[in-house]
């Protein structure tokens, strides 16, 4: 990590090492100085090895699953901002991180921003609430949840985060800790989805798990 780095970008590897290597190559071209980290839950899996010299590789054993990235972040990150991003999403614009940095840097009341979010509506549950993609709108939208696809966070806002692992909906737990969250539009769409036949969102119990998490972390809005 260089002293000039403004943000630490954290990926989690489980079974997409080769794909993640391509994603990291695109991330390394961002215009904002960035330190890229891979928390590698498949470190001992030769078939899913991340082969890159562009990121710091942190061996992990998958014992806390997705929570491993938040454990790493809360214990190790000291850049002003930290970002998490899914391993089936790739940058299509080199200015995404700089755009998010500029908004948070100029708006100190904002704890985090993302591209995919949820405005919870009391009594309508997770599925029945308003789901937002930042590029639907020309302006920022205040949300209750930022989905874990892409979250850009003011690092100091994570202080006091309960360290108890959430194995299924870590994004809902973490963003419930952050008071002020928005979605933002980004230039040239900003991202492209990569093929993912094993996406968590496609699993039959996904919606129910998200609802349980909303009832746990946003009880007043459930």
HELIX and SHEET records of a PDB file:
HELIX    1   1 UNK A   17  UNK A   27  1                                  11    
HELIX    2   2 UNK A   46  UNK A   48  5                                   3    
HELIX    3   3 UNK A   67  UNK A   76  1                                  10    
HELIX    4   4 UNK A   96  UNK A  106  1                                  11    
HELIX    5   5 UNK A  125  UNK A  128  1                                   4    
HELIX    6   6 UNK A  134  UNK A  136  5                                   3    
HELIX    7   7 UNK A  155  UNK A  158  5                                   4    
HELIX    8   8 UNK A  170  UNK A  177  1                                   8    
HELIX    9   9 UNK A  200  UNK A  202  5                                   3    
HELIX   10  10 UNK A  206  UNK A  217  1                                  12    
SHEET    1   A 8 UNK A  56  UNK A  59  0                                        
SHEET    2   A 8 UNK A  34  UNK A  40  1                                        
SHEET    3   A 8 UNK A   7  UNK A  13  1                                        
SHEET    4   A 8 UNK A  81  UNK A  85  1                                        
SHEET    5   A 8 UNK A 150  UNK A 154 -1                                        
SHEET    6   A 8 UNK A 112  UNK A 114 -1                                        
SHEET    7   A 8 UNK A 181  UNK A 183  1                                        
SHEET    8   A 8 UNK A 141  UNK A 143 -1                                        
SHEET    1   B 2 UNK A  89  UNK A  91  0                                        
SHEET    2   B 2 UNK A 191  UNK A 193 -1                                        
SHEET    1   C 3 UNK A 130  UNK A 133  0                                        
SHEET    2   C 3 UNK A 116  UNK A 119 -1                                        
SHEET    3   C 3 UNK A 145  UNK A 146 -1                                        
END                                                                             
